[in-house]
């Protein structure tokens, strides 16, 4: 859009300059020749820009569609048909514009009896190959850039991925070491708990044994101290209550 606006600006400035030149007394042939040359260059710029840009843009779309399909993306077949139709139409318009322009310039040169008309017509025909040649070299440059990117970036991705994997593996090793330490600490706690439990059981058994021995000794002592059966029976019952625990003491007392 900017190029079109610039072309119209140049055309307007040229027309104003030619009018001023004609007003100051320049020969009409010179004014018309200069005006025709400027208009011819502007028309050539338009021919080399608008239709060829659309044609090459359509081919770029086709290339992108093919690349997307290579990567597994789904693209509707109608997109190919539409892009191909636009590319063919713009190619015909561009070539026809060059040919028709060359024919008009040749006819104008023959009518004016000027040899330069032949040269201008040949130049317009030759300019038909300007944009395709430029687009071909641009496509080569772009293709080389894509090849360089395909060669370079996967290599960088592999190096980065390898570094990330090594980092993850190092973290896993650290976690495994910490888990092993926790397992060992847990095993030590279990062994300590088992030892404490065994010690408590042993002390409880020893206390029971001592209490039983003291109870027997007390019974024997009571038997030796008195011959009163009621006192002996009461003391033995009291001793049995003590041996049976706190719950056994309350029962007979409440019953009594």
NUBAZA-187251 format. One record per residue: z, y, x of N, C-alpha, C, O in turn. Coordinates in steps of 0.02 Angstrom, whole numbers, padded with zeros to 5 digits, always signed. Example, Ala and Ser with C-alpha at 12.3 -4.5 7.8 and 13.67 -1.06 7.14 Angstrom:
# residues 2
+00390-00284+00660+00390-00225+00615+00390-00165+00660+00423-00166+00712 +00354-00112+00642+00357-00053+00684+00394+00002+00645+00402+00057+00670 
***
This chain:
# residues 256
+00000-00060+00041+00000+00000+00000+00000+00063+00043-00034+00111+00027 +00037+00062+00098+00040+00119+00142-00027+00133+00176-00046+00191+00186 -00063+00078+00193-00129+00088+00224-00179+00119+00175-00219+00161+00194 -00176+00098+00112-00222+00126+00062-00208+00200+00052-00255+00241+00049 -00144+00218+00047-00126+00288+00040-00149+00328+00100-00175+00384+00093 -00140+00300+00160-00163+00334+00220-00238+00343+00222-00263+00395+00243 -00275+00292+00198-00348+00297+00196-00370+00353+00148-00415+00392+00164 -00339+00356+00090-00357+00410+00043-00339+00478+00071-00375+00527+00060 -00283+00482+00107-00265+00545+00138-00316+00567+00189-00336+00625+00192 -00338+00519+00230-00390+00534+00280-00455+00555+00247-00488+00601+00270 -00473+00520+00193-00535+00538+00156-00531+00608+00128-00578+00647+00132 -00472+00624+00099-00465+00691+00072-00469+00744+00126-00502+00796+00117 -00435+00731+00182-00437+00779+00237-00508+00786+00264-00529+00841+00283 -00546+00731+00265-00615+00734+00290-00659+00775+00244-00699+00816+00266 -00650+00763+00178-00691+00802+00130-00675+00876+00138-00721+00917+00138 -00612+00894+00144-00594+00965+00152-00624+00993+00216-00650+01049+00216 -00621+00954+00271-00649+00977+00334-00725+00986+00330-00752+01034+00358 -00759+00940+00295-00831+00946+00288-00850+01006+00245-00899+01041+00260 -00812+01018+00193-00826+01077+00151-00817+01141+00191-00857+01187+00186 -00765+01142+00231-00753+01202+00273-00809+01210+00324-00832+01266+00336 -00830+01154+00354-00884+01158+00404-00950+01182+00371-00986+01222+00401 -00963+01158+00311-01024+01180+00276-01019+01253+00257-01068+01289+00257 -00958+01275+00240-00948+01345+00220-00957+01392+00278-00980+01449+00269 -00940+01370+00338-00947+01415+00396-01017+01413+00426-01031+01445+00476 -01062+01374+00394-01132+01375+00416-01154+01316+00456-01205+01321+00490 -01119+01259+00453-01141+01199+00490-01204+01171+00456-01211+01179+00395 -01248+01139+00493-01309+01111+00464-01291+01056+00412-01245+01017+00424 -01327+01054+00356-01312+01003+00305-01319+00932+00331-01281+00888+00312 -01369+00921+00375-01378+00853+00401-01317+00830+00441-01296+00772+00436 -01290+00876+00480-01232+00858+00520-01171+00845+00474-01133+00798+00485 -01164+00887+00424-01108+00878+00378-01114+00812+00341-01065+00774+00336 -01174+00797+00315-01184+00734+00278-01176+00674+00324-01148+00623+00304 -01201+00680+00385-01194+00624+00432-01121+00610+00449-01099+00552+00451 -01084+00663+00463-01013+00654+00479-00975+00626+00419-00932+00583+00426 -00991+00652+00359-00958+00627+00299-00975+00553+00287-00931+00514+00269 -01038+00534+00297-01057+00465+00288-01023+00419+00339-01003+00363+00323 -01016+00443+00400-00984+00403+00452-00910+00392+00436-00884+00336+00442 -00877+00445+00415-00805+00439+00399-00796+00393+00339-00753+00349+00339 -00836+00404+00286-00830+00361+00227-00847+00288+00243-00816+00242+00216 -00896+00278+00288-00912+00210+00308-00855+00176+00345-00840+00117+00333 -00822+00214+00390-00764+00185+00425-00706+00170+00377-00672+00119+00384 -00695+00215+00329-00642+00202+00281-00658+00141+00237-00615+00101+00222 -00721+00136+00218-00741+00078+00178-00734+00013+00218-00713-00038+00193 -00753+00018+00282-00746-00041+00325-00672-00060+00332-00655-00119+00332 -00628-00010+00339-00557-00023+00343-00532-00057+00280-00491-00103+00282 -00557-00035+00223-00537-00066+00160-00563-00138+00155-00527-00182+00131 -00624-00149+00178-00652-00217+00177-00613-00264+00223-00602-00322+00206 -00593-00238+00280-00557-00280+00328-00484-00290+00310-00449-00329+00343 -00460-00256+00259-00390-00259+00242-00376-00296+00178-00344-00349+00179 -00398-00270+00121-00377-00296+00056-00398-00368+00043-00354-00410+00034 -00463-00384+00041-00481-00453+00022-00461-00504+00075-00439-00560+00059 -00468-00485+00139-00451-00534+00191-00376-00547+00192-00355-00604+00204 -00335-00496+00181-00262-00507+00179-00243-00556+00123-00202-00601+00134 -00272-00548+00064-00258-00594+00009-00282-00664+00025-00248-00713+00008 -00339-00670+00057-00366-00736+00074-00320-00772+00124-00304-00830+00115 -00300-00736+00176-00257-00767+00226-00187-00780+00199-00153-00827+00219 -00165-00737+00153-00100-00748+00122-00100-00812+00080-00052-00850+00080 -00155-00824+00046-00161-00886+00007-00161-00947+00053-00131-00998+00036 -00194-00942+00110-00192-00998+00158-00122-01008+00187-00102-01065+00199 -00085-00954+00196-00016-00961+00220+00027-00996+00168+00070-01037+00185 +00015-00981+00104+00052-01015+00051+00037-01089+00052+00082-01130+00043 -00026-01108+00062-00045-01179+00065-00010-01213+00125+00013-01270+00119 -00006-01178+00181+00028-01207+00239+00102-01217+00226+00131-01267+00246 +00132-01168+00193+00204-01174+00176+00216-01231+00127+00267-01266+00131 +00170-01240+00080+00177-01295+00032+00174-01362+00068+00213-01407+00054 +00127-01369+00115+00122-01431+00153+00185-01443+00195+00208-01500+00199 +00212-01391+00225+00273-01398+00265+00332-01418+00221+00374-01458+00241 +00336-01388+00162+00391-01406+00116+00386-01479+00095+00437-01513+00089 +00327-01503+00084+00318-01573+00064+00334-01620+00122+00359-01675+00112 +00319-01599+00183+00338-01640+00241+00413-01648+00246+00438-01699+00270 +00451-01597+00225+00524-01599+00228+00555-01631+00166+00616-01631+00159 +00513-01657+00122+00539-01693+00065+00551-01651+00003+00580-01676-00046 +00529-01588+00003+00538-01545-00055+00482-01557-00105+00425-01571-00086 +00498-01552-00168+00449-01564-00221+00416-01498-00240+00450-01450-00260 +00349-01496-00235+00310-01437-00253+00257-01459-00302+00222-01508-00290 +00250-01422-00357+00201-01441-00408+00130-01435-00381+00115-01392-00341 +00087-01480-00404+00017-01480-00381-00020-01418-00405-00070-01399-00374 +00003-01387-00459-00031-01327-00484-00028-01270-00433-00071-01226-00433 +00024-01270-00391+00029-01217-00340-00028-01222-00290-00056-01171-00269 -00046-01283-00271-00102-01292-00224-00167-01267-00256-00206-01232-00224 -00178-01287-00317-00241-01269-00352-00247-01193-00358-00300-01165-00345 -00193-01161-00377-00195-01088-00384-00206-01053-00318-00246-01006-00314 -00171-01075-00266-00179-01043-00200-00250-01054-00173-00279-01008-00145 -00277-01114-00181-00346-01127-00159-00396-01085-00197-00445-01060-00168 -00385-01077-00262-00431-01036-00302-00430-00963-00279-00483-00932-00272 -00370-00936-00265-00366-00867-00241-00398-00860-00172-00432-00811-00159 -00387-00910-00128-00417-00906-00061-00493-00906-00065-00525-00867-00030 -00522-00950-00105-00595-00952-00111-00623-00887-00141-00673-00861-00118 -00590-00862-00193-00614-00802-00225-00612-00742-00178-00659-00703-00175 -00557-00734-00141-00551-00678-00095-00599-00684-00036-00624-00634-00011 -00613-00746-00015-00662-00755+00039-00731-00734+00016-00768-00701+00053 -00749-00752-00045-00814-00732-00071-00819-00656-00080-00870-00626-00065 -00765-00626-00105-00764-00554-00114-00771-00519-00046-00809-00470-00041 -00736-00542+00005-00739-00510+00071-00808-00516+00102-00836-00467+00126 -00836-00577+00101-00902-00586+00130-00955-00547+00091-00999-00516+00120 -00950-00550+00025-00997-00513-00016-00992-00438-00004-01043-00403-00003 -00931-00413+00007-00923-00342+00021-00958-00323+00086-00990-00271+00089 -00952-00364+00137-00986-00349+00200-01061-00352+00192-01097-00309+00217 -01085-00403+00159-01158-00411+00151-01188-00355+00109-01238-00326+00128 -01156-00340+00053-01182-00287+00009-01179-00220+00045-01226-00180+00039 -01125-00207+00081-01121-00144+00118-01175-00140+00171-01206-00087+00179 -01187-00195+00207-01240-00194+00258-01308-00182+00225-01350-00146+00252 -01319-00213+00166-01384-00204+00132-01392-00131+00109-01446-00103+00115 -01338-00101+00083-01342-00031+00062-01354+00016+00121-01394+00063+00116 -01320+00003+00176-01329+00045+00236-01400+00038+00262-01431+00087+00283 -01427-00024+00261-01495-00035+00284-01545+00000+00239-01593+00031+00264 -01534-00003+00174-01580+00031+00127-01577+00106+00137-01629+00140+00135 -01516+00133+00148-01510+00205+00159-01545+00225+00224-01577+00278+00227 -01538+00184+00275-01571+00199+00338-01647+00197+00332-01682+00239+00360 -01673+00148+00295-01746+00143+00285-01771+00203+00244-01824+00230+00258 -01731+00222+00193-01753+00279+00152-01752+00343+00192-01795+00386+00183 -01704+00350+00237-01700+00411+00277-01742+00408+00339-01750+00458+00375 -01770+00350+00353-01811+00343+00413-01772+00348+00476-01797+00373+00527 -01710+00324+00475-01665+00328+00532-01655+00258+00562-01640+00211+00526 -01663+00254+00627-01653+00189+00661-01579+00170+00661-01562+00111+00664 -01536+00220+00656-01465+00205+00658-01442+00163+00599-01391+00129+00602 -01483+00165+00544-01466+00123+00486-01466+00049+00504-01424+00011+00478 -01513+00028+00547-01513-00042+00569-01449-00060+00607-01419-00113+00596 -01429-00014+00651-01370-00028+00690-01307-00030+00645-01262-00072+00655 -01304+00015+00598-01246+00015+00553-01244-00047+00510-01191-00076+00499 -01303-00068+00486-01305-00129+00445-01284-00190+00486-01247-00233+00462 -01308-00193+00549-01288-00248+00592-01214-00247+00607-01182-00299+00612 -01187-00186+00615-01116-00181+00628-01074-00205+00569-01023-00239+00579 -01096-00189+00508-01058-00213+00449-01063-00288+00442-01015-00321+00422 -01121-00316+00458-01127-00389+00456-01084-00422+00510-01051-00472+00498 -01084-00392+00571-01044-00420+00625-00969-00413+00610-00930-00456+00631 -00950-00361+00574-00878-00352+00559-00851-00406+00513-00791-00412+00504 -00896-00445+00483-00872-00500+00440-00831-00550+00480-00786-00582+00452 -00845-00556+00545-00809-00603+00587-00747-00573+00620-00709-00609+00653 -00736-00508+00611-00679-00477+00644-00613-00506+00620-00572-00530+00660 -00602-00503+00554-00538-00525+00528-00528-00600+00535-00472-00621+00553 -00578-00643+00522-00567-00714+00534-00548-00730+00606-00504-00771+00619 -00581-00696+00654-00563-00708+00724-00492-00685+00738-00454-00721+00770 -00475-00625+00714-00406-00601+00725-00355-00646+00691-00302-00660+00719 -00371-00668+00629-00325-00712+00594-00318-00780+00629-00265-00810+00629 -00373-00803+00660-00370-00867+00696-00322-00862+00756-00280-00906+00766 -00328-00808+00794-00283-00800+00852-00211-00787+00829-00163-00810+00861 -00203-00752+00773-00136-00742+00746-00106-00808+00724-00046-00821+00734 -00147-00850+00694-00124-00916+00672-00104-00959+00732-00054-00995+00730 -00144-00955+00786-00126-00992+00847-00059-00968+00875-00017-01008+00895 -00050-00902+00876+00013-00875+00902+00072-00898+00859+00124-00917+00885 +00063-00896+00794+00116-00917+00748+00130-00992+00755+00187-01014+00753 +00076-01031+00763+00085-01103+00771+00122-01120+00835+00165-01164+00835 +00106-01085+00889+00142-01096+00951+00216-01077+00944+00260-01111+00971 +00230-01023+00907+00299-01005+00894+00336-01058+00855+00394-01073+00870 +00303-01087+00805+00334-01141+00767+00347-01203+00810+00399-01235+00806 +00298-01220+00853+00306-01277+00897+00364-01266+00946+00403-01311+00959 +00369-01205+00971+00424-01190+01017+00491-01194+00981+00540-01220+01009 +00494-01170+00919+00556-01175+00881+00574-01247+00866+00632-01266+00870 +00523-01287+00847+00537-01358+00832+00561-01396+00894+00601-01442+00889 +00535-01375+00952+00556-01409+01014+00625-01385+01037+00665-01424+01063 +00638-01321+01028+00699-01291+01056+00760-01302+01011+00812-01324+01034 +00753-01285+00947+00812-01286+00903+00842-01354+00893+00903-01361+00893 +00801-01407+00883+00833-01473+00877+00873-01492+00938+00925-01525+00933 +00848-01472+00997+00886-01486+01058+00953-01451+01058+01004-01480+01076 +00953-01387+01037+01015-01350+01032+01061-01381+00979+01122-01385+00988 +01031-01404+00924+01071-01436+00871+01104-01500+00897+01162-01514+00881 +01067-01538+00936+01094-01600+00963+01152-01586+01010+01204-01619+01007 +01144-01535+01053+01198-01518+01100+01259-01494+01061+01315-01514+01077 +01248-01452+01011+01304-01427+00972+01338-01483+00933+01399-01486+00929 +01297-01527+00904+01325-01583+00867+01365-01629+00913+01417-01654+00894 +01340-01641+00973+01376-01683+01020+01443-01651+01039+01494-01686+01045 +01443-01585+01050+01506-01551+01065+01555-01556+01007+01615-01566+01018 +01530-01549+00946+01574-01555+00888+01602-01625+00882+01661-01634+00865 +01560-01676+00895+01584-01745+00891+01638-01758+00943+01689-01789+00929 +01626-01733+01004+01677-01742+01057+01742-01707+01038+01796-01732+01051 +01737-01648+01008+01797-01613+00986+01834-01652+00932+01896-01658+00933 +01796-01680+00885+01828-01720+00832+01861-01783+00861+01916-01801+00841 +01826-01815+00909+01855-01875+00940+01919-01858+00978+01967-01896+00977 +01919-01801+01013+01980-01781+01049+02037-01769+01000+02094-01788+01012 +02021-01736+00944+02073-01726+00893+02098-01791+00864+02158-01798+00851 +02053-01839+00855+02074-01905+00829+02119-01941+00878+02168-01973+00858 +02103-01935+00942+02146-01967+00993+02216-01936+00993+02266-01971+00998 +02218-01870+00986+02284-01837+00984+02323-01859+00923+02383-01873+00928 +02290-01863+00866+02323-01886+00805+02346-01958+00812+02401-01976+00789 +02305-02000+00843+02325-02070+00853+02387-02074+00898+02432-02114+00884 +02388-02034+00951+02447-02034+00995+02510-02012+00958+02563-02041+00965 +02502-01959+00918+02560-01936+00880+02582-01987+00828+02642-01996+00817 +02534-02020+00797+02552-02072+00748+02588-02130+00782+02636-02158+00755 +02564-02148+00843+02598-02201+00880+02669-02181+00898+02715-02222+00894 +02679-02118+00917+02747-02095+00931+02791-02098+00869+02849-02117+00873 +02764-02079+00812+02802-02082+00750+02820-02154+00732+02875-02169+00709 +02771-02200+00743+02786-02270+00729+02842-02296+00773+02886-02332+00750 +02841-02277+00838+02894-02299+00883+02962-02269+00863+03013-02303+00864 +02962-02205+00844+03025-02174+00822+03051-02207+00759+03111-02218+00751 +03005-02224+00712+03025-02258+00651+03054-02327+00665+03103-02348+00635 +03022-02362+00713+03048-02428+00732+03118-02422+00762+03161-02464+00749 +03129-02371+00804+03196-02361+00833+03247-02346+00779+03303-02371+00781 +03227-02305+00730+03273-02290+00675+03289-02353+00635+03347-02363+00615 +03240-02395+00623+03252-02457+00587+03299-02503+00625+03344-02533+00596 +03288-02508+00691+03333-02550+00731+03404-02522+00731+03452-02559+00726 +03410-02455+00735+03477-02425+00733+03510-02437+00666+03570-02450+00662 +03470-02431+00612+03498-02443+00545+03521-02516+00538+03574-02529+00511 +03479-02562+00562+03498-02633+00558+03562-02647+00598+03606-02683+00575 +03565-02617+00658+03625-02629+00699+03687-02599+00665+03741-02630+00665 +03679-02539+00636+03736-02509+00601+03756-02549+00540+03816-02557+00526 +03706-02575+00504+03722-02617+00446+03758-02681+00466+03807-02701+00434 +03734-02712+00519+03767-02773+00544+03838-02759+00566+03884-02797+00553 +03847-02702+00601+03914-02683+00623+03961-02671+00564+04019-02691+00564 +03934-02638+00512+03975-02625+00453+03993-02690+00418+04051-02700+00397 +03944-02735+00412+03959-02800+00381+04011-02838+00422+04058-02868+00394 +04003-02837+00488+04051-02873+00531+04121-02843+00524+04171-02880+00520 +04125-02777+00523+04191-02745+00515+04221-02760+00447+04281-02771+00441 +04179-02761+00395+04205-02777+00328+04230-02849+00326+04283-02862+00297 +04192-02895+00356+04214-02965+00358+04279-02973+00397+04324-03010+00378 +04283-02937+00453+04344-02940+00494+04404-02912+00455+04459-02940+00457 +04392-02857+00417+04446-02829+00377+04468-02877+00322+04527-02885+00309 +04418-02909+00290+04435-02959+00240+04476-03016+00269+04525-03040+00240 +04453-03038+00328+04490-03093+00360+04562-03073+00377+04608-03112+00367 +04570-03011+00403+04638-02988+00420+04680-02981+00357+04739-02997+00357 +04649-02955+00303+04687-02947+00242+04708-03015+00213+04764-03023+00188 +04661-03063+00216+04677-03130+00192+04734-03161+00233+04780-03191+00206 +04730-03152+00300+04782-03179+00343+04849-03146+00329+04901-03179+00327 +04848-03079+00318+04910-03044+00302+04938-03066+00235+04999-03072+00226 +04892-03080+00188+04915-03103+00122+04949-03171+00128+05001-03183+00098 +04918-03215+00165+04948-03281+00175+05015-03276+00210+05064-03309+00192 +05016-03233+00261+05079-03225+00297+05133-03195+00252+05192-03213+00257 +05112-03149+00208+05160-03120+00162+05187-03172+00113+05247-03173+00099 +05142-03214+00089+05165-03267+00043+05215-03314+00078+05267-03334+00050 +05196-03331+00140+05242-03376+00176+05309-03341+00188+05362-03373+00183 +05308-03277+00204+05370-03240+00216+05412-03236+00153+05473-03245+00155 +05379-03223+00097+05415-03220+00033+05445-03288+00016+05502-03292-00008 +05407-03342+00029+05434-03409+00016+05497-03421+00057+05543-03455+00033 +05499-03396+00116+05557-03408+00159+05616-03363+00140+05674-03381+00153 +05602-03305+00110+05656-03257+00098+05699-03275+00038+05759-03264+00040 +05670-03302-00015+05709-03314-00076+05686-03377-00110+05630-03401-00101 +05732-03403-00150+05716-03463-00189+05707-03446-00263+05696-03491-00303 +05713-03383-00282+05705-03362-00351+05632-03368-00371+05589-03334-00343 +05619-03413-00420+05550-03426-00440+05518-03366-00473+05459-03353-00461 +05555-03328-00514+05525-03271-00548+05504-03218-00498+05449-03189-00504 +05547-03204-00450+05529-03154-00400+05469-03176-00359+05423-03138-00345 +05470-03240-00341+05414-03267-00301+05349-03264-00341+05297-03244-00315 +05354-03285-00405+05293-03284-00447+05268-03213-00455+05207-03202-00451 +05312-03164-00467+05291-03094-00475+05259-03067-00412+05208-03032-00414 +05290-03082-00356+05261-03058-00292+05193-03089-00278+05147-03056-00255 +05188-03154-00293+05123-03186-00284+05069-03157-00330+05012-03146-00310 +05089-03144-00393+05042-03113-00440+05021-03043-00415+04963-03025-00417 +05071-03005-00391+05055-02939-00365+05009-02943-00304+04965-02901-00294 +05021-02994-00263+04979-03004-00204+04909-03023-00224+04860-03000-00193 +04902-03065-00276+04835-03083-00299+04799-03023-00328+04738-03016-00320 +04836-02980-00362+04805-02919-00387+04780-02874-00330+04725-02847-00334 +04820-02868-00279+04797-02829-00221+04735-02858-00189+04689-02822-00169 +04733-02925-00185+04675-02958-00154+04612-02953-00198+04556-02953-00172 +04623-02948-00265+04564-02945-00309+04534-02876-00312+04478-02870-00338 +04565-02823-00288+04536-02757-00286+04568-02710-00335+04614-02730-00371 +04545-02647-00337+04575-02597-00381+04568-02613-00453+04613-02600-00492 +04512-02643-00475+04502-02659-00544+04549-02713-00568+04570-02712-00625 +04567-02760-00524+04612-02814-00542+04682-02790-00551+04721-02822-00586 +04701-02735-00520+04769-02710-00526+04781-02681-00594+04835-02690-00622 +04730-02644-00623+04740-02611-00686+04745-02659-00743+04780-02646-00792 +04710-02716-00738+04710-02763-00794+04779-02788-00812+04802-02775-00868 +04814-02823-00768+04881-02848-00784+04930-02794-00801+04975-02804-00841 +04921-02733-00768+04970-02680-00782+04962-02656-00853+05012-02644-00888 +04900-02650-00876+04888-02629-00945+04911-02683-00993+04939-02669-01045 +04898-02746-00974+04919-02801-01018+04993-02803-01023+05021-02820-01076 +05026-02787-00968+05099-02788-00969+05125-02730-01009+05185-02722-01015 
***
